[in-house]
């Protein structure tokens, strides 16, 4: 049976299709990567605030206060790491399933931006590093601009309605 399918495939090869969910649904969007990058920034901010609070109140810490501090720090760190990885995953999906060779030819910086997003996502996971988080968002925003341009959609950079106060790239519809 296997040999028969191989012969049929040679006579009439199947057409390759690509999609983020392995079904050619055609639904791609950089928004999740952008949201994840904003979350990484927010968690860095919360970690920094928690550290300052801990240093300021260090003398008055009782056992319950220390437990609360450790709990919050653990949660903020976990969320930061999860969202840095989510950002990387979403960029990989765009890179592997959406962007085509003609997109990379028209936007030669795309290779470098994707590579940079992967490296920054890892750095943002490994460290409490606001600069890495901000650079990750900026890189993802540039990828979003290219993404929408490949679809013929104009974009705007606007201040996101999130506590980060940073920009997000949105399509002009």
N, C-alpha and C positions, 0 to 999 in steps of 0.2 A: 504494500500500500504506500509506503514511504517513497519508494522509487517512482511510483505513478505520480505522486504529488510533485516530486522534483522535476519530472518531465513536463508536467502541466505548467509548473512555474516558469520553466524555460520557454515554453511556447507562449504563455500569456502571463508575464510577471505581474505581481501585485504592485500597485502604486503605493509608494511610501507616504505616510501621513504623520503629522506631528501635532501634538497638543499638550497642554499642561496636565491634563487628566488622562492622556493616552486615548482620548476620543477626540476626533477633530471638531471640537465645538466652536473654535475660533474666539473664545473668550479669554483675553489676556488683559492685564491692567497692572501698572506699577504701583497702584495705590497701597496695597498691603505692605510692600517693601518700604514705602515712604512712612506709613503709620508705624511700622516696626522701628524704623530709624528714629522717629520722634519719641517713641517709648524708651529707647536706649538713652536718649538725651535726658528725658524726664527722670529716669531711674538714677542716672549719674547726679542729677540735681538733688534728688531726695537723699541719696547716699551722702552727698556733701553736707546737706543740712543736718542730717542725723549725726554725722561725725562732729560738726561744730557744736551741736547741742550736747553731745556726749562730753566733749572737751570742756565746755563751759560749766556743766553741771557735775563734773567728775567727782567732786568732793562729796556731794550729797547722794550718791548712788547707793541705793539699797539693793537687796537681792532681786526683788520684783522689777525694779527699774532696769537692772542689768539684763534680766531675761527678756524684757520688752525690747531693749536696744538690740540684743542679739537676734531676736525674732524678726524685727523690722529689717535689720541689715541683711539677714538671710533672704527674706522675701524680695527685697529690692534687687539684690544681686541675682537671684534666680530669674526674676522677670527680665532684668537687663540681658542676661545671657540667653534666655529663650528668644527674646525679640531680636537680638543680634543674629542668632542662627536663623530665625524666620526671615529676616531681611536677606540673608545670604541665599536661603532656599528660593525666595521669590525672584531674586536676580538670576539665579541659575535657571529657573524655569523660563524666564524671558530669553535668556541667552541660548539655552538649549532647544527650546521649543518654538519660540516666536521669531527671534531675529534670524534673518536669512543672509546668505553671502552678499547679496546686493545692498543690504542695509549696512553691513560692515564696510563695504566698498565706498558707499556714499558718506559714511561717518567713520573714518579710520580710527578716531579716538575711542570708539566703542570697545575694542579689545582691551585697551588700557583701563577704561572706566570699570568694566566688569572685573578685571583682575584686581583693581584698586578696591572695589566694593568687597570682594572676597577677603582681601587682606585686612581692611578696616573692620569688617564684621568680626573677624577673628580677634583683632586687637581689642575691640570693644567688649568682647566676651571675656577676654583674659584680664583686662585691667579696669580700674576705675579711672577713666580717661575721657574727660569732656571733649578734648580736642579731637580724639579719634571718633567719638560719637557725632560731633558736628561735621567732621570731614565725611563720615559715612552718609549722613543726610545729604550733604551737598553733592556727593558722587551719585547717590540714588536719584536726586532731583535732576541731574544732568542726563542720567539714563532715561528718566521719565520724559524729559523734553525730546530726546531722540525717538523714543517709542512713539509718542504722539505725532511727531513729524512724519514718521514712516506711514502713519495712517492718514496723513493729510489734515491733521487737526492742529489748529493753533493752540498755544498754551499761554498761561499767565503764571507768574510767581506771585503768590499772595501770602500774607501772614496767616499762618494756620490758626484755627480757633482753639488751639490746645495750650496748655500751660507752658509749653516750650518757648513760645513766642518766636519761633523760627518760621521760615518759608516752606511752602509746599507748592509743587507744580500741579496745576489743574488745567484740564482742557477747557477751551472756550467753545461752548456749544451754541 
